[in-house]
Amino acid sequence: MASSYGLVDVSYFNKLLEMERRGMNNVYQKLLIASMAISAVLGFNSCRQSVGDTSRVEDNTKDKVVLGYVFVENNLIQPEQIAARKLTHINYAFADIENGVIKKGFESDEQNFALLNSLKKENPDLKVLISVGGWTWSGNFSDTALTEESRSKFAKSAVEFVRKYKLDGIDIDWEYPGLPGIGNTHRPEDKKNYTLLLKALRDELDKYEAEDKKHYLTTVAAGAADEFVEATEMGEVARYLDFVNLMTYDFCVAEADPITGHHTCLYTNPDAPKDISTNHAVQNFIRAGVPLDKIVIGAAFYGQAWGEVDSKNNGLFQPGKPASIDSSYKSIRTELEGNYGFKRYWDDVAKAPYLYSHSRQIFISYDDAVSVKLKCNYVIDQQLRGIMFWEYNGDYQNELLSIMAETLLRK
């Protein structure tokens, strides 16, 4: 956990920036705030953050984010099933890229955009964004970001898409710059081109802001692994973003990892096969220069399941194979908990729950009400921007979402 010195210095600098924006010239106050900021930096020099270009974002940057990814493919959204008042943002997944421009992902998208926008009658502050790419549709990003011409073409198409469907911004989900992801085209130049693509998008949106008198959001879904930070310039990228959605889940995936583990833990258990956790990722992004108030951590409304897992340590950190079982949080709450021999266990080091069935030898890592509450408290304690989750339909009676809203939005 970061020192409190590392948490306060950015807030002091933000106060100075706010005074400048408002034309406040109280020299005594400025000197006092500046001296406190310098003291904080000296007190914890190893926790470095970049304030970034805050002139590009809304005045309400201190407001907490509760963001849900909605993924329904070709199905129609049922507005009454979405608790609009408990959300600040909805990221609709996904749009694709074809010939360097954004295109609809599914036939039902246009109707779904209208349905999501209708939720603003219930929550006028709700923002609806289109998320572009994702795990399966990131294959064209490297080519799209390659040249100034291709970046400009994409950015213009993004703005046209936003305006056509009356959306509030763009979420770039490139999985991943400089890395293969699912086997995508990638190149070393992606590191710089990722930054330039976000700059082109932000510049193009700024032009329309001046016309529409409205702020359009730019965000990204960012990988939580060390490799993502090394393959990008996140400190520079953050200048062009309202916030970063940090995908702090899928740390351990049954199809790829032969040893069971926590897939969305808050902290790293020293006995885990990998040194990766939400806190680990957050500290990496801070060191990379992403401001605290632009970091949104992730929660998972689904689990990762392994089968043929020995009962030692109740299945935790044991060899296993992918298990074919519905491990959405909804299924865990309605079908698995207390049935088929499944029992809930808690790792107090990782601050993460898991299920294990001794009779079926199945291990499931997931988020629950306790771990989500702890993540929300972590957001508050660390002065982060908020929390997001994949995916809305995995929740059970808005149980996890309600905890987020009550803790971060007081709703």
C-alpha positions in Angstrom: 0.0 0.0 0.0 1.4 3.4 -1.0 2.5 5.9 1.7 0.1 8.7 2.5 2.8 11.1 1.4 2.5 9.7 -2.1 -1.2 10.2 -2.1 -1.4 13.8 -1.0 1.2 15.4 -3.3 -1.0 15.2 -6.4 -3.9 16.7 -4.7 -1.8 19.7 -3.7 -0.6 20.3 -7.2 -4.2 19.9 -8.5 -5.3 22.6 -6.1 -2.7 25.0 -7.5 -3.8 24.1 -11.1 -7.4 24.8 -10.1 -6.5 28.2 -8.7 -4.8 29.1 -11.9 -7.8 28.0 -14.0 -10.1 30.1 -11.9 -7.8 33.1 -11.9 -7.3 33.1 -8.2 -4.3 35.1 -7.2 -4.0 34.7 -3.4 -0.2 34.5 -3.2 -0.2 33.4 0.4 -2.5 30.4 -0.3 -0.4 29.4 -3.3 2.8 29.5 -1.4 1.3 27.5 1.5 -0.1 24.8 -0.8 3.2 24.7 -2.8 5.2 24.2 0.3 3.0 21.4 1.5 3.3 19.7 -1.9 7.1 20.0 -1.9 7.2 18.5 1.7 5.1 15.6 0.5 7.4 14.9 -2.4 10.5 15.0 -0.2 8.8 12.8 2.4 8.1 10.1 -0.2 10.2 10.7 -3.3 9.8 7.2 -4.6 6.1 7.6 -5.3 6.1 9.7 -8.4 3.1 10.8 -10.3 2.5 13.1 -13.3 -0.4 15.5 -13.0 -0.8 15.4 -16.7 -2.8 17.8 -19.0 -5.8 18.4 -16.7 -7.1 21.2 -18.9 -8.5 18.5 -21.2 -10.9 16.9 -18.7 -14.1 17.9 -17.0 -14.3 20.0 -13.9 -15.7 17.0 -12.0 -12.5 15.0 -12.1 -12.8 14.4 -8.4 -16.1 12.6 -8.8 -15.9 8.8 -8.4 -16.6 6.5 -11.3 -18.7 3.4 -11.3 -18.5 2.0 -14.8 -20.1 -1.1 -16.2 -19.2 -2.8 -19.5 -22.4 -4.0 -21.2 -21.9 -6.8 -23.8 -25.1 -8.3 -25.3 -23.9 -9.1 -28.9 -27.0 -9.2 -31.1 -29.5 -9.1 -28.3 -31.5 -6.1 -27.4 -30.8 -4.4 -24.0 -33.7 -4.4 -21.6 -33.5 -0.9 -20.0 -35.5 -1.9 -16.9 -32.8 -4.5 -16.1 -30.1 -1.8 -15.8 -29.8 0.1 -12.6 -29.0 3.4 -14.2 -28.8 5.4 -10.9 -26.1 3.2 -9.6 -23.8 3.9 -12.6 -21.8 6.9 -13.8 -20.7 5.3 -17.1 -21.7 2.5 -19.4 -19.2 1.2 -21.9 -21.0 -0.6 -24.7 -18.9 -3.5 -26.1 -17.8 -3.6 -28.8 -17.3 -1.6 -32.0 -14.9 -3.1 -34.6 -12.4 -1.5 -37.0 -12.7 -2.0 -40.7 -10.5 -0.3 -43.4 -9.2 2.0 -40.6 -12.6 3.3 -39.5 -15.0 2.4 -36.7 -17.9 0.2 -37.6 -20.8 -1.2 -35.7 -20.1 -4.6 -34.1 -23.6 -6.0 -34.2 -26.9 -5.4 -36.0 -28.7 -4.5 -32.8 -26.2 -1.7 -31.9 -28.2 1.3 -33.1 -31.3 0.2 -31.2 -29.2 -0.5 -28.1 -27.5 2.9 -28.2 -31.0 4.5 -28.2 -32.1 2.3 -25.3 -29.0 3.2 -23.3 -29.5 6.9 -23.9 -33.1 6.5 -22.7 -31.6 5.7 -19.3 -30.5 9.3 -19.0 -34.1 10.2 -18.2 -33.6 8.3 -14.9 -30.0 9.4 -14.5 -29.2 12.6 -16.4 -25.5 12.4 -15.4 -25.0 8.9 -17.0 -22.4 8.8 -19.7 -22.6 6.2 -22.5 -19.4 5.3 -24.4 -18.6 3.0 -27.2 -15.7 0.6 -26.5 -13.7 -0.2 -29.6 -11.8 -3.5 -30.0 -11.7 -5.9 -27.1 -9.9 -9.3 -27.0 -11.3 -10.5 -30.4 -11.5 -7.3 -32.4 -8.1 -5.7 -31.7 -6.4 -7.1 -34.8 -6.5 -3.9 -36.9 -5.3 -1.5 -34.3 -1.6 -1.7 -35.1 -2.2 -0.8 -38.8 -4.7 1.9 -37.9 -2.2 3.6 -35.6 0.7 3.2 -38.0 0.8 6.6 -39.8 -0.4 10.1 -39.2 -2.9 9.7 -42.1 -4.3 6.4 -40.7 -4.6 7.9 -37.2 -6.4 10.9 -38.5 -8.8 8.8 -40.5 -9.6 6.7 -37.5 -10.1 9.7 -35.2 -12.5 11.4 -37.6 -14.5 8.2 -38.0 -14.7 7.9 -34.2 -16.1 11.4 -33.8 -18.6 10.7 -36.5 -19.7 7.5 -34.8 -20.1 9.3 -31.5 -22.1 12.1 -32.9 -24.3 9.8 -35.1 -25.4 7.7 -32.2 -25.4 10.5 -29.6 -22.8 8.9 -27.4 -20.6 10.6 -24.8 -17.2 9.3 -25.8 -14.8 6.6 -27.0 -13.1 3.8 -25.0 -10.1 2.3 -26.8 -9.7 -1.4 -25.9 -6.5 -2.3 -27.8 -5.4 -5.7 -26.6 -2.5 -5.0 -26.8 -0.1 -2.4 -28.2 3.2 -4.1 -29.0 1.9 -7.5 -27.8 0.2 -10.3 -29.8 -3.0 -10.7 -27.7 -5.0 -13.3 -29.5 -2.4 -13.4 -32.3 -2.9 -9.9 -33.6 -0.6 -7.9 -35.8 1.8 -6.0 -33.6 5.1 -4.1 -34.0 7.6 -2.2 -31.8 6.3 1.1 -33.2 3.0 0.4 -31.4 4.5 1.9 -28.2 4.8 5.4 -29.7 1.8 5.0 -32.1 -0.5 4.1 -29.2 0.2 7.5 -27.7 -0.2 9.2 -31.1 -3.5 7.5 -31.7 -4.9 8.7 -28.4 -3.6 12.2 -29.1 -5.3 12.2 -32.6 -8.5 11.0 -31.1 -8.4 13.6 -28.3 -7.5 16.4 -30.7 -10.4 15.5 -33.0 -12.9 15.4 -30.2 -11.7 18.7 -28.9 -12.7 20.3 -32.2 -16.3 19.0 -31.8 -16.3 20.1 -28.2 -15.9 23.7 -29.3 -18.9 23.3 -31.6 -21.2 21.3 -29.3 -20.3 22.9 -26.0 -20.0 19.5 -24.6 -17.1 17.4 -23.3 -16.6 14.1 -25.0 -14.7 11.4 -23.0 -11.6 9.5 -24.0 -10.7 6.4 -22.0 -8.8 3.2 -22.5 -9.1 -0.3 -21.2 -5.5 -1.1 -20.1 -3.9 -4.5 -19.4 -2.8 -5.0 -15.8 0.3 -7.1 -16.6 3.9 -5.7 -16.3 4.3 -6.3 -20.1 1.5 -3.7 -20.9 3.3 -1.0 -19.0 6.6 -1.8 -20.6 5.0 -1.8 -24.1 3.3 1.6 -23.7 4.0 5.2 -22.6 1.2 5.4 -20.1 2.4 8.6 -18.4 2.2 10.4 -21.8 -1.0 8.5 -22.9 -2.8 9.7 -19.7 -2.5 13.3 -20.8 -5.1 12.6 -23.5 -7.5 10.5 -21.3 -10.2 11.3 -18.8 -9.3 8.0 -17.0 -7.8 4.6 -17.5 -9.9 1.4 -17.0 -7.3 -1.0 -15.5 -8.3 -4.6 -16.3 -7.4 -6.0 -13.0 -8.8 -9.5 -13.7 -7.8 -12.6 -15.6 -4.5 -12.6 -13.7 -4.8 -16.4 -13.8 -6.8 -18.0 -16.6 -7.7 -21.7 -16.6 -7.0 -22.2 -20.3 -3.5 -20.7 -20.0 -2.4 -21.4 -16.4 -1.9 -25.0 -15.2 -1.8 -23.9 -11.6 -4.9 -22.5 -9.9 -4.8 -18.9 -8.5 -6.7 -15.7 -7.9 -7.8 -14.1 -11.1 -8.9 -10.7 -9.6 -7.2 -10.4 -6.2 -6.5 -7.1 -4.5 -3.0 -8.1 -3.2 -0.5 -10.7 -4.2 -0.2 -13.8 -2.0 3.6 -14.6 -1.8 2.7 -18.3 -2.4 1.0 -17.4 -5.7 2.6 -18.6 -9.0 2.6 -15.0 -10.3 3.4 -11.7 -8.8 0.3 -9.9 -10.0 -2.6 -8.3 -8.3 -4.7 -5.1 -8.4 -2.4 -3.3 -6.0 0.7 -4.4 -8.0 -0.9 -3.1 -11.2 -1.9 0.2 -9.7 1.6 0.9 -8.3 3.0 0.1 -11.8 0.7 2.6 -13.5 1.5 5.2 -10.8 5.3 4.7 -11.4 4.6 5.0 -15.2 3.2 8.5 -14.6 -0.6 7.9 -14.6 -2.2 10.3 -12.0 -4.0 8.6 -9.1 -7.3 10.4 -10.0 -7.2 8.8 -13.5 -7.0 5.2 -12.4 -10.1 3.1 -12.4 -9.6 -0.5 -11.1 -11.6 -3.5 -12.3 -13.8 -6.1 -10.7 -15.0 -9.3 -12.3 -18.6 -10.4 -12.4 -17.4 -13.9 -13.4 -15.0 -16.5 -12.2 -12.2 -18.7 -13.6 -12.7 -22.4 -13.0 -10.2 -25.3 -12.9 -11.1 -29.0 -12.7 -9.2 -32.1 -11.5 -7.7 -30.0 -8.7 -6.3 -31.8 -5.6 -7.8 -30.9 -2.2 -4.5 -29.6 -0.8 -5.0 -26.1 0.5 -8.6 -26.4 -0.6 -7.5 -26.3 -4.2 -5.6 -23.0 -4.0 -2.3 -22.9 -6.0 -2.7 -26.5 -7.1 -2.4 -28.1 -10.6 -5.6 -28.2 -12.6 -7.2 -28.2 -16.0 -9.9 -25.9 -17.5 -13.4 -26.8 -16.2 -16.5 -26.5 -18.2 -18.9 -24.7 -15.8 -20.9 -21.5 -15.7 -18.9 -19.4 -13.2 -20.7 -16.1 -13.6 -21.4 -14.4 -10.2 -25.1 -15.0 -10.9 -24.5 -18.7 -11.3 -22.2 -18.8 -8.3 -24.9 -17.2 -6.1 -27.9 -19.2 -7.5 -26.4 -22.6 -8.5 -23.1 -23.3 -6.9 -22.8 -21.9 -3.4 -23.7 -24.6 -1.0 -24.4 -27.2 -3.7 -22.3 -29.9 -5.4 -19.9 -29.8 -2.4 -18.9 -26.2 -3.1 -17.7 -24.2 -0.1 -16.4 -20.6 0.0 -12.9 -20.0 1.3 -11.1 -16.7 1.9 -7.5 -15.8 1.3 -6.9 -13.0 3.8 -3.5 -12.1 2.2 -4.8 -11.6 -1.3 -8.2 -10.4 0.0 -9.9 -12.7 -2.4 -12.6 -15.5 -2.2 -12.6 -18.8 -3.9 -14.9 -21.8 -4.1 -13.8 -25.4 -3.9 -15.7 -28.7 -4.2 -13.9 -31.6 -2.6 -16.3 -34.1 -4.3 -16.0 -32.6 -7.8 -12.4 -31.3 -7.4 -13.3 -28.0 -9.0 -11.7 -24.7 -8.0 -13.2 -21.3 -8.9 -11.6 -17.8 -8.4 -14.0 -14.9 -8.4 -15.1 -11.6 -6.8 -17.9 -11.5 -4.2 -19.5 -8.9 -2.0 -16.6 -8.8 0.5 -13.9 -8.5 -2.1 -15.8 -5.8 -4.1 -16.3 -3.8 -0.9 -12.6 -4.0 -0.1 -11.8 -2.9 -3.7 -14.1 0.2 -3.3 -12.4 1.0 0.1 -9.0 0.7 -1.7 -10.2 3.2 -4.3 -11.1 5.7 -1.5 -7.9 5.0 0.5 -5.6 5.4 -2.5 -7.5 8.4 -3.9 -8.2 6.6 -7.2 -10.9 7.6 -9.7 -13.2 4.6 -9.3 -14.1 1.1 -10.2 -15.4 -0.7 -13.3 -16.5 -4.2 -14.0 -16.8 -6.8 -16.8 -19.7 -7.6 -17.4 -23.1 -6.2 -16.3 -25.1 -9.3 -17.0 -22.9 -11.4 -14.7 -24.2 -9.8 -11.5 -26.9 -11.3 -9.3 -29.8 -8.8 -8.6 -27.4 -5.9 -8.8 -25.7 -7.2 -5.6 -22.1 -6.3 -6.5 -23.1 -3.1 -8.3 -25.1 -1.9 -5.3 -22.0 -2.2 -3.1 -20.0 -0.1 -5.5 -22.8 2.6 -5.7 -23.3 2.7 -1.9 -19.6 2.9 -1.2 -18.4 5.3 -3.9 -21.5 7.2 -4.9 -23.5 7.1 -1.6 -26.4 5.8 -3.6 
